[in-house]
């Protein structure tokens, strides 16, 4: 969590933000850790955050196995979101198709209602600022990837929005379970179209401003049915 923008600020608060020992704290030492220039002052740390901008490391990773039921990902149970209070961020999901099955039987799905920050997004009603990659993208390629608006369809090599029925390939993907997904819409990775073993897909949400006094919410439904499901990773893209 960022340090306050005004008022009293203590050495122990700064040390906590920097993740350094709070015993015998040194203003000069902490200023050097934060890469500040002399002369040193406590006021230099107003609003300071030790969370860098850009994509975080993977906050959650799951190697998937085929399942005939939708699951719920609850970020507040899986991820420590406290350090991100007050940040502006996107939710970023990366899916890697499996490498040892039938390539097209690895479609991965996200339910349309995503609880993120202090509210929710529902891409049943709006695709604004939901974005997907559409080339094979590794987990190290986020900064260099080009993103495109999430759209209806069954286009290979990208996330697509779909309604009511399961993905078109046989033996992969689930029909929405509205008791879990609350909607018949979902986004999915289309893994047909030649061999797409190990193919990587990025999906990112609109950006939100997290609350400063409570942890942000993070919850979504997901499905992973097929002989070639791979792995899911969850990140944040810190904007400000």
Steps between C-alpha positions, in 0.01 A plus 500: 500500500636845414619731775278799592517813285517739796518520876722303739709220354730273698816308427324174581227577243765565235693187598183293470428638152859428394489152659816570700569450870332758724773461763740796517356652185712754317338771289809514279501124453130488417536791256780310325279188480229711337761654263436855627768769469646694792415701700268248669164586657207303634274703273669339199300189585156665482288281270789259444424140403744214466275327244644563150280591206429239236423131519549332836656159525243221483285536812336162447578200280291188448593201287159388382346159450179426315184567702132476412399776742556876513732623779513830691828685540496712818803722500465614859548137604786428258694829480620761749340811353579735789815648336288617206257719693465839335651385169351539154523162329372255242429135563714292263449129431737285297406156375748256349350217298610148589783323322419130516144453373283582200578867437143624446374334820652764725243782491505699828205713613435800727145589610375843396462650849835590655511655847800730511587793724185627668249390237458270204525486122261304282609459140154370416405869482824676415825401333653843557868467597492120519799406286669188364822410329463317171847355441682228692607686815730366771477610863799730442349681200238724664679831453565431131158353419240680291149490644166503319142546620328184618238409240232244423615207292696179479826640361802281557793618712319761709239543771144526363165576663233235455141453616292204622671195349840343562793577266451345155776238513400160630631372832592838647334788682182508706156649454459785753358391835302810593487397867877558497559747218181710544501549124496292182785707358866414540841568345706208378829417332449344156768233466398366157683587181804283445714380784477747788672289761652733762339809344468798737204739534480832690170651623479827691216692663415869509704686759364582843608702803532280807371618839760636741357366827392148403637226279364499143265220400593247232270218396401329175364169374717284275474168318766259376359197325694309235784255450753778436426767763816672614570766765353827626691791649353811665678837506435868559615772264575798728412819312544764773 
